[in-house]
């Protein structure tokens, strides 16, 4: 009797823009939270105050000149002198903290910055730098507290607002992050685009493309608009059903040849419009601009596979693997394409490489096991399924496939495994079929009959359940009923998988 092999189906080309525009899930790859770090933007430098006495002003100017020319040791010496001759002047402490930070004496720098913050009435700049230093020391919560204090001292300090936003996003608080980025946008001059870009990105991620459009529309009109502004705005346009405007923005980015991202997005828009020829042309042209790019080759291969051209798809995947031999997506896709071509050994080879990667999932191991099973290596496949279940005991695909393998050699265990699979996914007919087979092989014909009768009730026009129940009736000695069921199965589908076996029984 022909054995059934079930491999989890994976689309060769998952479409990012396939739904109607109003319901599209935007492709936001690359829009993840920015790394929270000690940013290198130009901070507000100290200014001389009346607290500097006598020669203090000249020493301060000399210290500033040393600092601005990266002579941090001289800057430290002069600013430290200021903290002694004009201890109440905050700028001496602030400049000392900045100098020490650049000399990588961060703990001492934090102390000096605290002294500066105590002496300033409204200047939050030392607290911003303090937060950066604390973050560089791995003290994230303390850094957040420093930036929060900076905002309390000066709510209009946009640098404190943007750092607080990044901190909150790193904690999963996107709403709070958006609030602080928006405040930074309001307070920063037009030349500081970072807060605006981050606010736009977060609005896009949280499903508010209209606000993204508001934030970036003017910026995108500039010939030298930042590429991220064009990218985010293009995705916002797509989310607002302004597909043609989105395409035009992606085309501007493609012309810059900086990244494959707009090429991928533009091709997916063509697929959403059901214009596979245009998508093919976009991806082919992208491959000439970015030869050997793994992401582009994966996308192009998936499109070729979706079009049924598995040979060319596999060629694209292999080219991608030449550049990125351990790329999980390429290995998965290559294995599937090889399997579709009937090249089982190659399919197993790709799947085996994938299974050895740290990024491999239990489902990757299941696919490998199913391919191995297809070649007749039942014991090796069983060992692989057991390995999956050792780490993922509720993997119902592995439970089902292992149960099917064991129906002949260990039917009692097969029944137990199949029962667990059905309990986890009761709406999958294939699992009930495996359970009924295991019960039949274990000699419990009454239970097997009930399982197949339930399948017939759920799918009265399915040939398989009529066939299964017919075989059980024959084994029970109810020959006439069994023959009628087999005839019914053939009438429902003369070419179903077990049609030859049904005809053999009837002879």
N, C-alpha and C positions, 0 to 999 in steps of 0.2 A: 504493500500500500504506500502510495506516494506521501512522503513526509512534507509537512508545511514548515516553511521558514519565514519568520516574521522579523524584519529589520525595521527599526524606527524610521519612518519616512522623513526626509529633510528636504525642504525646497532648495533647489539649486539657485534660485534667485528670489530671496525675500524682498518684496517691494516695499519701499518706504513711503510711497505716496499713492498707494493703490486705492484708497477709499475716496469717496467724494470729498471735495476740498474742505467743506465745513467740518468734516469728521477726521481729517488727516492727522496722523501722528507725525509731528515734525521730526525729521532726521537731525538729531542734535549731537551727533558724534563730535567730540572735541569741545563740547561746551561744559565740561565738568568744572568743578570748583577750582579756582586757581590755587597754586601752592602758597600757603601763608609763609612769608619769608621776610628777611631783613631787606626791604626794598632799597634800591640804589637811587631813588629819585632825589632831586635837589631839595633838601629840607630848608626851612626858614633859618637863616643864620642870625646870630645875636647882633644887636645894635648897641651902641654906646648910650649910657644913661647918665643923668646928673650924679648918680652915686659914685661914679669914678672921680677921684680927686687928684689935684695937682698933676703929676706925671702919669697918672693912671690912663688917661685917654690915649697918650702916645704909646704906652705899653700895649694897650688893647689893640691899637691899629697895627702895631708890629706883630702881635700874636695872630691877628686875623690874616695878615699877609703871609705869615709862615704856614698857617693852616691851609690857605687857599693854594699854596704852592707845594702842598703835601709834605712840608717839613714839620711833621707832627711832634717830634721831640722838642724842637724849639717852641712850638705852639704850647706844648704842655708846660715847659719851664716858665714861659712868660705869663700864661693864664694862671698858673699856680701862684705866681708872685702876686697877681691881681687879687686872688682870694685871700691873701694875707694883708695887702695894703688897703684893699677896699672890700672887706668881707661881706658887706651888705649889698654889693653890686651883683645882681644875678648873672650878668653876661660873662663875668669871669668864671663862675662855676659852670655855666653852660658850655663855654668854649673849652674848659678843662675836660668836661665829660665827653665832648665830641673828639678831642685830641686823644684821650685815653682809649675811646672806642676804636679809633683807627690804629692804635698801637696794640689792639687785641687784649687790652687789660679791662675786660668788660665789667667785672664786679666793681672795680674802682670807679669806672665810668658811671655806673648806675648810682653809686653814692654821690658823685659830683652832680649828676643830673637831678637827684632828689633835692640837693641843696639849692640848685637853681630854681626848681619848681616852687620851693617854699618862699623864695624871694620875689618871684614874678606874681603880679596881681592877676593878669589875664592871659599871659603867654603860655600856651599849652605845648609848645614845641619840644621842651625838654622831656615831657611825659611821653610824647610820640616816640622820640628816640629811645627812651627807657623801655617802652614796650617792644620795640624792635630788638633791643639787646636781650631782653628777657626771653623773647621767642627764640633767638639764636642760641640761647642756653638751654632750650627745651622746656622752659617754664611757661607753657602756653596760657594757663589760667591767670598767672600773674601778669602776663603780657596783656591779656584782655582787660584785666582790672586797671592797668596803667592807661590804656586807650580810653576806657570808660571815664577815668578821672580827667583825662585830657579834654574829653567832650564836656564834662561838667564845668571845667575851668573856662573853656572857649568853645561853645557849640558851633561856632562858625569855622573851626579848623577842619578843612576838608580832608586833610591827610589823616587826622584822627578818625574821622567818619569812615573813610574808605578802609582803614585797617580794622576798625570795629566790624565793618560789614564782612570782610574776608574772614575774620575770627568767628563771627556768628554762623557764616555759611559752613565753615569747617566743623561746626558743632551741629549742623543739620537744620539750623534755623534760617530758612530762606526768606521768610517774611521779615524777620528782623534785619537780615542782610540787605534786602531791597530797601527798607526804610532808611538805613544809613547810607547806602549808595546814592539814593535819591537826594539825601541831604548834602552829600558831597558834590553831586552834580549842581545843586543850587548854589553852593558856596565857592566852587572852584571857577577859575577863569576859563574861557573857551579853549585855551591852549592845552588844558589838562584833560585829555580824552579818556584816560583810564577809568575813572569812575563812571562815565557815561557808557562806555563799552560794557563794563561789568553789570551795570543796572540793566542794560538792554539784554544782555545774555540771560540774566536771571528772570526777567519778565518773559523771555522766550521759553525758558525751561518750565516756568510755572503756568504756562498757558495764557499769557497776555500779550500776543503779538502786536496788538494795537498800540500798546505803550512802547514796545520796541520800535515800532515805526515812527512814533512821535519823537523818540530820543535820537534817532539816527537819520531821519529824512534829510535834514539840512546838511549834515556832515557828508552824506553820500553824494551830494551834488558836486562836491569838490573833485577836481580831476585827480588829486593826490589823496583822496579819502583813504583812511586805513583799511586794509583788506578785511579785517575782522568786522568793521562797520558794514561793508558791502555784504559780507557773508551772513551776518545776523539779520540784516535788513531783508536780504533775499529770502531767507527762511520765514521771516515774519510775513512777507508779501504772500508767500505760498499759503501760510496758515490763514490769511485773510482773503483767500480766493482771488488773489491778484497774481495769477500764475505767470502771465506774460511779463509783468514787471519783475517778478522774481527771476525768470529766465534771463532777462536783460542784465540784471545785476550779476548773476552767475557767469554770463558771457564776458562781462567786464573783468571778472576775476580770472577766468580761463585765459584771457588775453595776456594777463600778467605772468602766467606760467610759474606761479610761486608754490602751488600746492595742488594735489589731486582732489582735494575736497570738493571744489566747485564742479569738477568734471564728473565725479560720482553723483553729486546732487542733480546736475543737469541731465545726466543719463536716466536717473530714476524718474525725473519729471516726464521724460519722453516715454518711459514705460507706462507711467500712470495715464498718459494720453493714448496708450495702446499703439504707439509708434515704435515698434521694435527696431525697424530699419534705422530710424534716427538715433536711437539709443546705441545701436551697434556702431554707427558712424562716429558718434561722440566719443565712445570708449576707444575705438580704434585710433582716432586722432590723438586722444589722451595718451595712448601707449607710445606714440611717436614723440610726444613731448616729455614723457616720464618713462623712458624704457626701463623695463625690469622692476617697476614699482609693484610690490606684492599686493597692496590693497587694490590697485587698479586691475591687475591681472586676475585677482579673485573675483572682482565684480564682473569683468568681461567674461571670464569663464562661466560664471553663474548664468549670465544672459545667454551665452552660447548653449549651455546645457538646457536651459528652459526652452530654447528653440529646437531642442532635439539633436543638436550637433555635438555629441559627446566626445568625438575625436578631437575637434578643435578646442572644446572646453578643457579636456585633459591636457592638451598641449599648453594652454594658457596657465593651468594650475602648475604644471611641471616647470614652466618658465619662472613662475612666482616662487616656487620652492627652491629653484637654483639661487635666488637672491635671499630667501628667508627659509632655510631648510626645516626649521622647527616651528613654523607658523601653524597653529592649530586649525584655523579656518581653512587654509589651503590644503592641509592634510585631510580634513574631513571631506572637503569637496572633491579632491582627487580620488579618494577611496570610493565615494559614491559614483563618480563618473566612470571609474574603471569597472565597478560592479555592473553599471548599466551596459557597458560594452562587453560584459561577459568575461572580463579579464580578472578572474577571481584571485589569482596569485598576486597581481599588482594591487588589487583592492585590499587584500590582507596585509600586504607590505606597508601601505600607507596607514592603514588602521593600526597596525602594530607599532609603528613609529609614534603615532598620536597617543596611543595608550601608555607609552613610556614617558610622556611629558608630564611635568608637574601640573600643567593646566588641563590635563585630561579629566573628563567627567565620567561618572558611572555609565552614562549612556554611550560614551565612546567605547568603553570596554564591552558593553552589550553588543554594539555594532560589530566589533571585532569577533566576539564569540559567535554571532549569527553567521558571519562570513566563514569562519572556521567550520561551523556546523554544516554549512552548505557543501563543503568539500568532503564531507563524510567523516571528519575527525570528531566523533561524538564525545569521546572522553576528554579531549583537550577543550572542546567547547564547554562541557559541563564544568570543568575546573575554572574556566573563565567566568561562567555565570555564578559559581559559588564565591569567587573572589569579589564580584560585584556585590553580592548579598552580604558578604562579611562587613562591608563598609556602608552599604545602603540596603538594609533588610526589607524596606518597603518598596523596593523597585519592582513594580508589578510586571514589567516586561521580562526582567531576568527570572522572576518567579515562574511566569508562564512558560518561557522558553525552556528552562531547566525541567519543569514538570513534563513538558512534551517530550524532551529527550529521554526521560526516565520511565515513560509509560510502559515500555516493554521490559526493562531490566529491574526496575524498583517501583512498581505501580503504587504501593502504599505510600511511599514518600511523595510520589508524583501527585497523589490525591491531596495530601497535606499542603504541598506547595501551590497547587492549583486553587484550593480553597482560599488560601491567603491572597492570591492574586485577584480572585473574584470579589473578595471582601473589600479590597482596596479600589477596584475599578469595576463596580457591578454593571455598568452600562456598556461594557465592551464585549460584544458577542463572541469574539475569538477566545476569550478567557473561559467562557462557559463551555465552549467546544472542547478545549483542552481538559477541563474538569470532567466532562462526560466521558471522554476517552479514557482518562485515568481510572475513573470508577468502573468502566467496562473492563479494562485490563486487570483491575484488582478483583474482578469477579462479582462485583456488586451491581448486577444488571438492573435491579429495581431502581437503585439510586441513579444509575446512568440514564435509564428510560425517563425518569422524572426530569433530569437535567435537560435532555433533548426535547422533551415535550414542552418545557418552559421556553426553550429556544424557538420552537415552532409557533408557540402562541405569540411571541414577540415579533417573529419574522415569518408570517404564514406563507409568503411567496418565495422563501429561500430554499433552494434545492438541498443545501448541505444538511440542514437539520432534519429534513425528511429522510435523507440517506442514512444519517447516523442512527436515527430511531429505527429505521428499517433493519439495519444490521443487528441492532440489539434484539429486536423481535425475532429475527432468525435464530440468534443464539439461545433465546428463551424457548424455542420450539414453536413459536406462533408464526408458522411458515406463511400462511395466506396473508396475514396482516403485514408481515415483513415484505413480501413480494409487492403488495399494493403500494407500500410506502416507497419502495425503490422505483416502481413505475412512475409514481407521482413525482419523485425527484427528477427523473429524466424528462418528464413532460414539462416541468417548471423550467429546466435548463438542460437541454440535451448535451451541452458541452461543458458542464461544470467540472471542477477539478477531479472529482471521483466518478465521473460518468463511466469510464472503462471498467472500474471495479463493480459498479452497479450492474452493468450489463453481464459481467462475468457471474455474479450472484444469480441473476435471473436465468442464466443458461443451466 
